[in-house]
Amino acid sequence: MSSYDQIEGFEYWDKEAWKKFVNDHLLPIQTLTETLLELREEIISKTSGRTLSDLEDSNLLKILLGGINERGDYEEHSLAKFIGIAFGIYIDAKQYAALARAGTSPLDHVKPEPAVETDFVKFLEGVNSLASSAIAKVGMETAAASQSEELIKEPEKILEVLRELYEKLVQVTANYNYYTFFALSTRSLPSFYLAKAYPKLREEFNEMAEFLGLEVKFKPETDAQDVAEKYTIWGHAKGGLCDSIYDLNMLIWNSNNTDSRLLPVFGFVSSSPMNLKAEYLSKVEEILKINRWDTLEYFSSEHCLNLRIRGVVVEGTYYEHEYLPAKYKDKSLLEILNDLSPALFLGCIYIYRSEATFLGICKAT
């Protein structure tokens, strides 16, 4: 394989380049999520326990009532529907419409229902936390939200903020961003392959490893130090820069698929939200097939490769009911890692557990 040194704008060996990535991609995401979370809190604080007629800002009525028809149904892509499913803030629309049809002012009798924490709110909190963690790791300050009052005054801009957030979330994934791909590719990778893909890391390896949050996850027990070093498996230190970026990518991926509960929310700004994870895995699996790497067929969401090892020798599978792929029979741990490394690098398999006598590898799903 060729290295990633020649890709324009991808300077994985440079701390300043990583800071630029964080500033250009993660800081805006942190700011946008902070804005939406603060907006939700502002709406709750201004409406909780009050009848609609007691609300001091008439724009709050647009937020709570915009798009409710005379039957008490929400019009498609209406603002009130978005606020309800995204933020868990809503009124009893049927009650409101029934009172209006009866000739009674519903504003005097209807209050917002107690706010509920939605999957979208949890998603925003998760994204905000991971982006903030990465920002702190490069020595930068997080940004305070500043648009919530403006959004209440101009509620039509709320969906503009969501659209901007959605676009930036897509752009920061490993599908489109090499820095995020770096985090994905270094989750569990043998040292020799890490050096082959990213050779400039060797120049200041210890310093960059500490900055990126890379640490040794497994080292073969052998007196042959050159072999031990070559096949040392590196991964992410918990809470480190790469770990935060990797977890952010996975959170975005898992929230943008056909089974995601967030599809109704993102549907307000995208007619066909992308299944980013499936697209990525399909592409890399095709690359591996072109290169005649066929072991992926062995793996499934239920079936992992669990190796019982002694030094650099594979003594069999760890569990009696499992079997080794034919290509791995009578092969050493070193030979198996040679074969697995391209798939580990591309992130379609990963090492989920490593001990002196055990190595467990699963397929990413």
Sequence and secondary structure as in RCSB ss.txt:
>XXXX:A:sequence
MSSYDQIEGFEYWDKEAWKKFVNDHLLPIQTLTETLLELREEIISKTSGRTLSDLEDSNLLKILLGGINERGDYE
EHSLAKFIGIAFGIYIDAKQYAALARAGTSPLDHVKPEPAVETDFVKFLEGVNSLASSAIAKVGMETAAASQSEE
LIKEPEKILEVLRELYEKLVQVTANYNYYTFFALSTRSLPSFYLAKAYPKLREEFNEMAEFLGLEVKFKPETDAQ
DVAEKYTIWGHAKGGLCDSIYDLNMLIWNSNNTDSRLLPVFGFVSSSPMNLKAEYLSKVEEILKINRWDTLEYFS
SEHCLNLRIRGVVVEGTYYEHEYLPAKYKDKSLLEILNDLSPALFLGCIYIYRSEATFLGICKAT
>XXXX:A:secstr
   STTSTT  TT HHHHHHHIIIIIHHHHHHHHHHHHHHHHHHHHHTT  GGG S THHHHHHHTTB TTS B 
TT HHHHHHHHH     HHHHHHHHHTTS GGGT         HHHHHHHHHHHHHHHHHHHTT        HHH
HHHSGGGHHHHHHHHHHHHHHHSTTT HHHHHHHHTSEEEHHHHHHH GGGGGGHHHHHHHHTEEEEE    S H
HHHHHT EEEE TTSHHHHHHHHHHHHHHTSSTT TTHHHHTTT SS   HHHHHHHHHHHHHHHTT  GGGG  
SS  EEEEEETTEEEEESSTT    GGGTT  HHHHHHHHHHHHHHTSEEEEEEETTEEEEEE  
